[in-house]
Amino acid sequence: TARGEEEDKIKGLNIGANDYVVKPYSIKELLARIRANLRINKNLSTPEVMSFESIRIDIARHTVSYDGSNISLGPIEYKLLYFLMSAPRQVFSRKQLLDRVWESNTEIETRTVDVHIGRLRKSLKEVSNKNLIRTIRGFGYSLDSVD
């Protein structure tokens, strides 16, 4: 960017930028910054397996199980569970779930989240006999051992 003032840099970094390059810049500097960011991201690899209580997601195999019993999930339910398991017991609003799971800019009703959470909850309850998704009325959901 041509905006090189300190406040512009701070604003860019505060709204989510990992780096800030000011014009004019050299190609050597730009390539060095890219290589540095690639090294950082390489070290932040995704875990091969995620688990919470007795739920296990094998990311490489794209499978979900509870106490060794496989659970068949649709793609949206899988993404919902993956996201909820990334921060168990943390409460996520419907909007947060829409933004992270659906990843599209199309207008989707927040009620859609409720429908897919219902499907996920049912699939988990069939193998666990527990309600593992907690509803926070008027706000959203969390992965938690409710029962």
Sequence and secondary structure as in RCSB ss.txt:
>XXXX:A:sequence
TARGEEEDKIKGLNIGANDYVVKPYSIKELLARIRANLRINKNLSTPEVMSFESIRIDIARHTVSYDGSNISLGP
IEYKLLYFLMSAPRQVFSRKQLLDRVWESNTEIETRTVDVHIGRLRKSLKEVSNKNLIRTIRGFGYSLDSVD
>XXXX:A:secstr
    SHHHHHHHHHTT S    SS  HHHHHHHHHHHHHHHHHS   SEEEETTEEEETTTTEEEETTEEE   H
HHHHHHHHHHTSTT  EEHHHHIIIII   S   THHHHHHHHHHHHHHHHHHSS  EEEETTTEEEE    
